[in-house]
Structure formats: structure tokens, C-alpha cells
Amino acid sequence: MYAVTLQGFCIGGTQQQGVEGVGYVVFMRLGSPNAIKLIAAHLVSLNVLMPFIAWVRRTFFGWVPGTPVPARLRAAVWLDGEMSQLAVMMEENVRPS
């Protein structure tokens, strides 16, 4: 799998100049469909979902990265029922810091 990060390739990126959000283009070779789904879910979790959750915690609740996450700010996300997403969310090392 090869992922390319593109600044401005995100919601609003085509409508405003100077958008700092990023998007991803992912290239995957044929292989085990389950392995590909797991890798893609891991990529989305680490590079999109976890940074977004951390941003919400900081911006709206004053959470400081590196400090323990209070119970009221903990999140569980399962996006569309794909089992590989659930497997990634259950991993201990996939946590915002």
C-alpha cells in the first residue's frame, strides 16, 4: 500500500485558498481483501480519525495532549460496520496523544 498526502484535498479545499486540511490518495495492490481493509482502516484511524478526536478534545474541552483522557472525553467509533475498523479501534496503540 502507498498513501500520498495532499494538502487541500479535503472538504472545502476546492472552495477556499490556503486551506490547511489534508486528504489522502491510497494505492493498494491486489492481495488479501481482509488485509487491505485492515491496513486502510488503520491508516484512516491514525491519520484522520485520531487527530480529529484529539482536536475536538483540545478545542472544545481544553484537554492537553499527553495528559490522561478523562472518562467524559473518551470515544468509541465504528464507522460503517466494517470489521477491520473495529479491529483497529480495539488496538491499544491506536490512541490520540
ROSEFI-229753 format. One record per residue (C-alpha): x, y, z; residue number from 1. Coordinates in nm, 2 decimals, always signed. Example, Ala and Ser with C-alpha at 12.3 -4.5 7.8 and 13.67 -1.06 7.14 Angstrom:
# residues 2
((+1.23, -0.45, +0.78), 1)
((+1.37, -0.11, +0.71), 2)
# end
This chain:
# residues 97
((+0.00, +0.00, +0.00), 1)
((+0.12, +0.35, -0.08), 2)
((-0.05, +0.66, +0.06), 3)
((+0.01, +1.01, -0.07), 4)
((-0.08, +1.31, +0.15), 5)
((-0.22, +1.61, -0.04), 6)
((-0.27, +1.95, +0.12), 7)
((-0.61, +2.10, +0.03), 8)
((-0.75, +1.76, -0.09), 9)
((-1.03, +1.79, +0.17), 10)
((-1.37, +1.93, +0.24), 11)
((-1.35, +2.30, +0.14), 12)
((-1.02, +2.25, -0.03), 13)
((-1.17, +2.34, -0.37), 14)
((-1.36, +2.64, -0.25), 15)
((-1.10, +2.84, -0.04), 16)
((-0.74, +2.93, -0.09), 17)
((-0.50, +2.85, +0.19), 18)
((-0.69, +2.55, +0.32), 19)
((-0.45, +2.36, +0.55), 20)
((-0.65, +2.04, +0.57), 21)
((-0.51, +1.73, +0.40), 22)
((-0.65, +1.44, +0.22), 23)
((-0.51, +1.11, +0.11), 24)
((-0.48, +0.91, -0.22), 25)
((-0.42, +0.55, -0.14), 26)
((-0.28, +0.29, -0.39), 27)
((-0.31, -0.08, -0.30), 28)
((-0.20, -0.39, -0.48), 29)
((-0.44, -0.68, -0.51), 30)
((-0.39, -0.92, -0.23), 31)
((-0.60, -1.05, +0.06), 32)
((-0.91, -0.83, +0.07), 33)
((-0.92, -0.86, +0.45), 34)
((-0.56, -0.75, +0.49), 35)
((-0.62, -0.45, +0.26), 36)
((-0.93, -0.34, +0.46), 37)
((-0.74, -0.37, +0.78), 38)
((-0.44, -0.16, +0.65), 39)
((-0.68, +0.10, +0.51), 40)
((-0.88, +0.12, +0.84), 41)
((-0.55, +0.16, +1.03), 42)
((-0.44, +0.44, +0.80), 43)
((-0.77, +0.63, +0.84), 44)
((-0.77, +0.58, +1.21), 45)
((-0.41, +0.70, +1.27), 46)
((-0.41, +0.99, +1.02), 47)
((-0.77, +1.11, +1.01), 48)
((-0.99, +0.99, +1.30), 49)
((-0.75, +1.01, +1.60), 50)
((-0.62, +1.36, +1.51), 51)
((-0.98, +1.48, +1.47), 52)
((-1.08, +1.34, +1.81), 53)
((-0.77, +1.49, +1.97), 54)
((-0.85, +1.83, +1.80), 55)
((-1.21, +1.82, +1.93), 56)
((-1.09, +1.74, +2.29), 57)
((-0.83, +2.02, +2.28), 58)
((-1.06, +2.28, +2.11), 59)
((-1.38, +2.23, +2.29), 60)
((-1.29, +2.07, +2.62), 61)
((-0.94, +2.21, +2.70), 62)
((-0.77, +1.87, +2.70), 63)
((-0.39, +1.89, +2.70), 64)
((-0.22, +1.63, +2.48), 65)
((-0.01, +1.39, +2.68), 66)
((-0.23, +1.41, +2.99), 67)
((-0.48, +1.13, +3.07), 68)
((-0.81, +1.14, +2.89), 69)
((-1.10, +1.19, +3.13), 70)
((-1.38, +0.93, +3.11), 71)
((-1.62, +1.20, +2.98), 72)
((-1.39, +1.26, +2.67), 73)
((-1.34, +0.90, +2.57), 74)
((-1.47, +0.80, +2.24), 75)
((-1.56, +0.47, +2.06), 76)
((-1.61, +0.49, +1.69), 77)
((-1.72, +0.22, +1.44), 78)
((-1.78, +0.40, +1.11), 79)
((-1.97, +0.17, +0.88), 80)
((-1.98, -0.17, +1.03), 81)
((-1.66, -0.30, +0.86), 82)
((-1.50, -0.55, +1.10), 83)
((-1.15, -0.43, +1.02), 84)
((-1.24, -0.09, +1.16), 85)
((-1.35, -0.25, +1.48), 86)
((-1.02, -0.45, +1.50), 87)
((-0.82, -0.13, +1.46), 88)
((-1.02, +0.06, +1.72), 89)
((-0.95, -0.23, +1.97), 90)
((-0.57, -0.19, +1.94), 91)
((-0.41, -0.03, +2.24), 92)
((-0.15, +0.16, +2.04), 93)
((-0.42, +0.35, +1.83), 94)
((-0.49, +0.63, +2.07), 95)
((-0.46, +1.01, +2.03), 96)
((-0.17, +1.15, +2.23), 97)
# end
